[in-house]
């Protein structure tokens, strides 16, 4: 009998193929779907009732057990509560990072180990490698689907109990495998949205949670009032549209001031900054290389930077100015394909001090 693996199955093609691959490799595989208490009519969502049904159908097809665990309370406490709190502070949170940190590779991994499983596996596009120095998180073969930006917060000691079976496959190859093996989700489209936001957008989600939108001033870099916003949570750094301001040149949200309840706008050049500070840091590598690269958004390209420890966090200075550095988002550090760690952006540094 092979080692026991619990596969987190969202009802999508990636996690389904991950389970298939592990079974074909000889592991003793079971599937689990996290029930998050979310009601949705969108079949592409990863945690609605249809997702549970899809995951079960896949498990039946590849002949492995399927379980459903209730994680609604944990989602509310660890992810949604912080999501709401961060927006109230004028920050732009990344709930996928928190979900991976606390739910998938936190309580779910704990549950798997308690139940006697050797590993927890997911359909993430990432890789975990073991070498003479221990374990490391690395980028996958398919760089377009690289999800390591969302996984940096996994504690180092957890890496030895995690499997990412899709590390050596492209998305096209994964979908082909699903079709070749007649998996019932082979043609299913993937969701690009925040799973618990079932409304039209996150602003409507916040309204549904009783958050009151308090109007306030929109000011330029000199403090001159340019207009009125309907609530700071309606805006994020770098935003251009939806400001309701007539101006000869395009204006962008440069910063959000929750204390004064105001939005500061400026020209594109005003979005540029030399550095940042970050907290809530998780390190995956003890000894860092001389050259470190950082990524400030999932879709941003990583850039050369200098990193120093400061006030129980990190101070990061970039070799080239970066556009729209956003508090609440993550900064993730790389050494080529190896993930060094990361943290949550606290402050934007427009100078080098």
Secondary structure, DSSP 8 states (H G I E B T S, - for coil): ---EEEEE--SSHHHHHHHHHHHHTT-EEEEEEEE-----S-TT-SSSHHHHHHHHHHHHHHT-EEEEEE-HHHIIIIIIHHHHHHHHTT----HHHHIIIIIIIIIIHHHHHHTT-SEEEE--S-EEEEETTEEEEE--S-GGG--GGGTTTS-GGGGGGEEETTTT--HHHHHHHHHHTT-TTTT-----S-TT--SSSHHHHHHHTT-----EEEE-TT--EEEEES-GGG--TT--SS-----SS--EEEEEETTTTEEEEE-GGGGEEEEEEEEEEEES-SS--SSEEEESSTTS--EEEEEEEETTEEEEEEEEEEE---TTSEEEEEETTEEEEEEEEEEEESS--
